[in-house]
Amino acid sequence: ASNFLPEHPITRDELNEMFELVALAPSAFNLQHTKYVTVLDPEVKEKLKQAANGQYKVFSSSAVLLVLGDKQAYQQAADI
């Protein structure tokens, strides 16, 4: 079984380090069309769990990462 370990929460420093590295990753046409939202608050994670059809891991994880993408970013390729 792949369960999260509640006694080993992820730290903000670890999250910041990951996002600093993600920012350096290439994207199509270098559009950088993704945005990330990190959810640590248990109340918000509970709401996300409900929205995710009750998936337990959404609540039990140290952090939930929402990855948002601009589907129209390719229209800006010429400007970039």
DSSP file (Angstrom, degrees, kcal/mol; ACC not computed):
  #  RESIDUE AA STRUCTURE BP1 BP2  ACC     N-H-->O    O-->H-N    N-H-->O    O-->H-N    TCO  KAPPA ALPHA  PHI   PSI    X-CA   Y-CA   Z-CA
    1    1 A A              0   0    0      0, 0.0     2,-0.8     0, 0.0     0, 0.0   0.000 360.0 360.0 360.0 143.6    0.0    0.0    0.0
    2    2 A S        +     0   0    0      2,-0.0     2,-0.3     0, 0.0     0, 0.0  -0.831 360.0 158.6-109.9  94.3    1.2    3.5   -0.7
    3    3 A N        -     0   0    0     -2,-0.8     2,-0.2    57,-0.0    58,-0.0  -0.819  40.7-111.2-113.9 154.7    0.2    5.7    2.2
    4    4 A F        -     0   0    0     -2,-0.3     3,-0.1     1,-0.0    57,-0.1  -0.515  26.3-124.5 -80.7 152.9    1.6    9.0    3.4
    5    5 A L    >   -     0   0    0      3,-0.2     3,-2.2    -2,-0.2    -1,-0.0  -0.861  16.2-162.7-101.0 105.2    3.4    9.2    6.7
    6    6 A P  T 3  S+     0   0    0      0, 0.0    -1,-0.1     0, 0.0    -2,-0.0   0.748  87.9  62.3 -62.8 -23.0    1.8   11.8    8.8
    7    7 A E  T 3  S+     0   0    0      1,-0.2    -2,-0.0    -3,-0.1    -3,-0.0   0.463  99.8  59.0 -81.3   1.2    4.8   12.0   11.1
    8    8 A H  S <  S+     0   0    0     -3,-2.2    -1,-0.2     2,-0.0    -3,-0.2  -0.576  73.8 178.0-126.3  68.6    6.9   13.2    8.2
    9    9 A P        -     0   0    0      0, 0.0     2,-0.2     0, 0.0    52,-0.0  -0.360  33.7-110.2 -70.4 152.4    5.2   16.4    6.9
   10   10 A I        -     0   0    0      1,-0.1     2,-0.2    -2,-0.0    -2,-0.0  -0.589  34.5-131.4 -78.7 143.9    6.8   18.3    4.0
   11   11 A T     >  -     0   0    0     -2,-0.2     4,-2.2     1,-0.1     5,-0.2  -0.566  15.4-118.7 -95.5 160.7    8.3   21.6    5.0
   12   12 A R  H  > S+     0   0    0      1,-0.2     4,-3.1     2,-0.2     5,-0.2   0.860 116.6  57.0 -62.8 -35.2    7.9   25.0    3.3
   13   13 A D  H  > S+     0   0    0      2,-0.2     4,-2.3     1,-0.2    -1,-0.2   0.915 107.1  47.8 -62.5 -42.1   11.6   25.0    2.6
   14   14 A E  H  > S+     0   0    0      2,-0.2     4,-2.2     1,-0.2    -2,-0.2   0.915 113.3  47.9 -64.5 -42.7   11.3   21.7    0.7
   15   15 A L  H  X S+     0   0    0     -4,-2.2     4,-2.5     2,-0.2     5,-0.2   0.932 111.4  50.3 -62.7 -45.4    8.4   23.0   -1.2
   16   16 A N  H  X S+     0   0    0     -4,-3.1     4,-2.1     1,-0.2    -2,-0.2   0.902 109.6  51.1 -60.3 -41.2   10.2   26.2   -2.1
   17   17 A E  H  X S+     0   0    0     -4,-2.3     4,-1.8     1,-0.2    -1,-0.2   0.919 110.1  49.6 -62.9 -43.1   13.2   24.3   -3.3
   18   18 A M  H  X S+     0   0    0     -4,-2.2     4,-2.5     1,-0.2    -2,-0.2   0.926 111.9  47.4 -61.8 -44.1   11.1   22.1   -5.5
   19   19 A F  H  X S+     0   0    0     -4,-2.5     4,-1.9     1,-0.2    -1,-0.2   0.821 107.0  56.8 -71.0 -29.1    9.3   25.1   -7.1
   20   20 A E  H  < S+     0   0    0     -4,-2.1     4,-0.5    -5,-0.2    -1,-0.2   0.899 111.8  43.7 -63.8 -39.0   12.7   26.9   -7.6
   21   21 A L  H >< S+     0   0    0     -4,-1.8     3,-1.1     1,-0.2     4,-0.5   0.888 110.3  54.6 -72.2 -39.6   13.8   23.9   -9.6
   22   22 A V  H >< S+     0   0    0     -4,-2.5     3,-1.5     1,-0.3    -2,-0.2   0.872 100.2  61.6 -60.8 -37.0   10.4   23.6  -11.5
   23   23 A A  T 3< S+     0   0    0     -4,-1.9    -1,-0.3     1,-0.3    -2,-0.2   0.752 101.8  53.1 -62.6 -22.8   10.8   27.2  -12.6
   24   24 A L  T <  S+     0   0    0     -3,-1.1    -1,-0.3    -4,-0.5    -2,-0.2   0.568  85.2 107.3 -88.1 -10.0   14.0   26.3  -14.4
   25   25 A A  S <  S-     0   0    0     -3,-1.5     7,-0.1    -4,-0.5     2,-0.1  -0.431  73.9-115.4 -72.4 142.1   12.3   23.4  -16.4
   26   26 A P        -     0   0    0      0, 0.0     2,-0.3     0, 0.0    -1,-0.1  -0.350  30.5-167.6 -72.2 156.4   11.7   24.1  -20.1
   27   27 A S    >   -     0   0    0     -2,-0.1     3,-2.8     5,-0.0     2,-0.0  -0.909  42.3 -64.1-136.0 167.5    8.2   24.2  -21.5
   28   28 A A  G >  S-     0   0    0     -2,-0.3     3,-2.1     1,-0.3     4,-0.2  -0.298 122.7  -9.7 -55.2 126.9    6.9   24.2  -25.0
   29   29 A F  G 3  S-     0   0    0      1,-0.3    -1,-0.3     2,-0.1    51,-0.0   0.658 116.0 -83.2  54.8  18.3    8.1   27.3  -26.8
   30   30 A N  G <  S+     0   0    0     -3,-2.8    -1,-0.3     1,-0.1    -2,-0.2   0.831  89.2 144.7  56.2  35.3    9.3   28.5  -23.4
   31   31 A L    <   -     0   0    0     -3,-2.1    -2,-0.1     1,-0.0    -1,-0.1   0.717  45.2-151.0 -75.5 -21.3    5.8   29.7  -22.7
   32   32 A Q        +     0   0    0     -4,-0.2    -3,-0.1     1,-0.1    -1,-0.0   0.942  30.9 166.8  47.3  54.5    5.9   28.8  -19.0
   33   33 A H        +     0   0    0     -5,-0.1    37,-2.2    37,-0.1     2,-0.3   0.292  37.0  91.9 -88.5   9.0    2.2   28.3  -19.2
   34   34 A T  E     -A   69   0A   0     35,-0.2     2,-0.3    33,-0.0    35,-0.2  -0.816  50.3-169.2-107.6 147.9    1.7   26.5  -15.9
   35   35 A K  E     -A   68   0A   0     33,-2.7    33,-3.2    -2,-0.3     2,-0.4  -0.950  12.1-146.2-127.6 150.0    0.9   27.9  -12.4
   36   36 A Y  E     -A   67   0A   0     -2,-0.3     2,-0.5    31,-0.2    31,-0.2  -0.954   8.9-167.2-124.0 137.7    1.1   26.0   -9.2
   37   37 A V  E     -A   66   0A   0     29,-2.3    29,-3.2    -2,-0.4     2,-0.5  -0.992  10.7-155.0-122.0 126.8   -1.0   26.3   -6.1
   38   38 A T  E     -A   65   0A   0     -2,-0.5     2,-0.6    27,-0.2    27,-0.2  -0.891   5.6-162.8-104.8 127.6    0.1   24.6   -2.9
   39   39 A V  E     +A   64   0A   0     25,-3.0    25,-2.4    -2,-0.5    -2,-0.0  -0.944  26.7 151.7-114.1 119.8   -2.5   23.7   -0.3
   40   40 A L        +     0   0    0     -2,-0.6    -1,-0.1    23,-0.2     3,-0.0   0.603  41.7 105.6-114.1 -24.1   -1.4   22.9    3.2
   41   41 A D     >  -     0   0    0      1,-0.1     4,-2.7     2,-0.0     3,-0.2  -0.429  63.8-144.4 -66.7 123.2   -4.5   24.0    5.2
   42   42 A P  H  > S+     0   0    0      0, 0.0     4,-2.1     0, 0.0    -1,-0.1   0.848  98.7  54.0 -58.4 -36.1   -6.5   20.9    6.4
   43   43 A E  H  > S+     0   0    0      2,-0.2     4,-1.6     1,-0.2     5,-0.1   0.909 111.8  43.8 -66.4 -40.7   -9.8   22.6    6.0
   44   44 A V  H  > S+     0   0    0     -3,-0.2     4,-2.5     2,-0.2    -1,-0.2   0.895 111.6  54.0 -70.8 -39.6   -9.1   23.4    2.4
   45   45 A K  H  X S+     0   0    0     -4,-2.7     4,-2.5     1,-0.2    -2,-0.2   0.880 105.8  53.9 -61.7 -36.7   -7.7   20.0    1.8
   46   46 A E  H  X S+     0   0    0     -4,-2.1     4,-1.9     2,-0.2    -1,-0.2   0.905 109.0  48.2 -63.0 -40.9  -10.9   18.5    3.1
   47   47 A K  H  X S+     0   0    0     -4,-1.6     4,-2.1     2,-0.2    -2,-0.2   0.897 111.9  49.3 -65.3 -40.2  -12.9   20.6    0.5
   48   48 A L  H  X S+     0   0    0     -4,-2.5     4,-1.7     2,-0.2    -2,-0.2   0.878 106.7  56.4 -65.4 -37.5  -10.5   19.5   -2.2
   49   49 A K  H  <>S+     0   0    0     -4,-2.5     5,-2.4     2,-0.2     6,-0.7   0.923 107.5  48.4 -59.2 -44.1  -11.0   15.9   -1.1
   50   50 A Q  H ><5S+     0   0    0     -4,-1.9     3,-1.1     1,-0.2    -1,-0.2   0.921 111.8  49.0 -61.5 -43.7  -14.8   16.3   -1.6
   51   51 A A  H 3<5S+     0   0    0     -4,-2.1    -1,-0.2     1,-0.3    -2,-0.2   0.756 106.1  59.0 -67.5 -23.6  -14.2   17.8   -5.0
   52   52 A A  T ><5S-     0   0    0     -4,-1.7     3,-1.1    -3,-0.2    -1,-0.3  -0.095 127.3 -95.7 -97.9  34.4  -11.9   14.9   -5.9
   53   53 A N  T < 5S-     0   0    0     -3,-1.1    -3,-0.2     1,-0.2    -2,-0.1   0.829  77.2 -58.8  57.4  35.3  -14.6   12.3   -5.3
   54   54 A G  T 3 <S+     0   0    0     -5,-2.4     2,-0.4     1,-0.2    -1,-0.2   0.692  75.8 176.8  74.8  20.0  -13.5   11.7   -1.7
   55   55 A Q    X>  -     0   0    0     -3,-1.1     3,-1.3    -6,-0.7     4,-0.7  -0.442  22.3-149.9 -63.7 116.3  -10.0   10.5   -2.5
   56   56 A Y  H >> S+     0   0    0     -2,-0.4     4,-2.4     1,-0.3     3,-1.1   0.853  90.6  61.5 -56.8 -40.1   -8.4    9.9    0.9
   57   57 A K  H 3> S+     0   0    0      1,-0.3     4,-1.5     2,-0.2    -1,-0.3   0.750  91.9  66.4 -65.1 -23.2   -4.9   10.8   -0.2
   58   58 A V  H <4 S+     0   0    0     -3,-1.3    -1,-0.3     1,-0.2    -2,-0.2   0.891 113.4  32.5 -62.9 -36.9   -6.0   14.4   -1.1
   59   59 A F  H << S+     0   0    0     -3,-1.1    -2,-0.2    -4,-0.7    -1,-0.2   0.856 118.3  52.0 -85.8 -37.8   -6.6   14.9    2.6
   60   60 A S  H  < S+     0   0    0     -4,-2.4    -3,-0.2   -15,-0.1    -2,-0.2   0.626  88.0  98.5 -80.2 -12.3   -3.9   12.7    4.1
   61   61 A S  S  < S-     0   0    0     -4,-1.5     3,-0.1    -5,-0.2   -16,-0.0  -0.332  80.0-123.8 -71.9 156.8   -1.0   14.2    2.1
   62   62 A S  S    S+     0   0    0      1,-0.2     2,-0.3   -54,-0.1    -1,-0.1   0.872  94.2   4.4 -65.1 -37.2    1.3   16.8    3.6
   63   63 A A        -     0   0    0      2,-0.0     2,-0.5   -18,-0.0    -1,-0.2  -0.995  64.3-142.1-148.3 147.9    0.5   19.1    0.7
   64   64 A V  E     -A   39   0A   0    -25,-2.4   -25,-3.0    -2,-0.3     2,-0.6  -0.963  17.8-155.2-111.4 129.0   -1.8   19.1   -2.3
   65   65 A L  E     -A   38   0A   0     -2,-0.5     2,-0.6   -27,-0.2   -27,-0.2  -0.917   2.0-160.1-108.0 121.6   -0.4   20.7   -5.5
   66   66 A L  E     -A   37   0A   0    -29,-3.2   -29,-2.3    -2,-0.6     2,-0.6  -0.882   6.9-156.6 -97.8 126.4   -2.8   22.1   -8.0
   67   67 A V  E     -A   36   0A   0     -2,-0.6     2,-0.4   -31,-0.2   -31,-0.2  -0.921  11.1-171.1-107.8 117.6   -1.3   22.4  -11.4
   68   68 A L  E     -A   35   0A   0    -33,-3.2   -33,-2.7    -2,-0.6     2,-0.4  -0.876   1.3-166.7-110.4 139.4   -3.0   25.0  -13.6
   69   69 A G  E     -A   34   0A   0     -2,-0.4     2,-0.9   -35,-0.2   -35,-0.2  -0.973  23.3-130.4-131.0 143.2   -2.3   25.4  -17.3
   70   70 A D    >   -     0   0    0    -37,-2.2     3,-1.5    -2,-0.4     4,-0.2  -0.794  18.0-167.8 -89.0 105.3   -3.2   28.1  -19.8
   71   71 A K  T 3  S+     0   0    0     -2,-0.9     3,-0.3     1,-0.3    -1,-0.2   0.655  86.9  52.2 -69.4 -14.6   -4.6   26.2  -22.8
   72   72 A Q  T >  S+     0   0    0      1,-0.2     3,-1.8     2,-0.1     4,-0.3   0.292  74.0 107.6-102.7   9.1   -4.3   29.3  -25.0
   73   73 A A  G X   +     0   0    0     -3,-1.5     3,-2.3     1,-0.3     4,-0.3   0.812  66.0  70.5 -58.4 -31.3   -0.7   30.0  -24.2
   74   74 A Y  G >  S+     0   0    0      1,-0.3     3,-1.4    -3,-0.3     4,-0.3   0.778  86.2  67.9 -59.2 -24.6    0.4   28.9  -27.7
   75   75 A Q  G <  S+     0   0    0     -3,-1.8    -1,-0.3     1,-0.3     3,-0.2   0.677  98.9  51.0 -69.5 -14.8   -1.3   32.1  -29.1
   76   76 A Q  G <> S+     0   0    0     -3,-2.3     4,-1.8    -4,-0.3     3,-0.5   0.385  78.8 102.0 -99.1   2.3    1.4   34.1  -27.4
   77   77 A A  T <4 S+     0   0    0     -3,-1.4    -1,-0.1    -4,-0.3    -2,-0.1   0.873  78.8  52.7 -56.3 -42.2    4.3   32.2  -28.8
   78   78 A A  T  4 S+     0   0    0     -4,-0.3    -1,-0.2     1,-0.2    -2,-0.1   0.873 108.6  50.7 -63.9 -36.4    5.1   34.8  -31.5
   79   79 A D  T  4        0   0    0     -3,-0.5    -1,-0.2     1,-0.3    -2,-0.2   0.841 360.0 360.0 -69.0 -33.6    5.2   37.6  -28.8
   80   80 A I     <        0   0    0     -4,-1.8    -1,-0.3   -51,-0.0    -2,-0.2   0.484 360.0 360.0 -80.0 360.0    7.6   35.6  -26.7
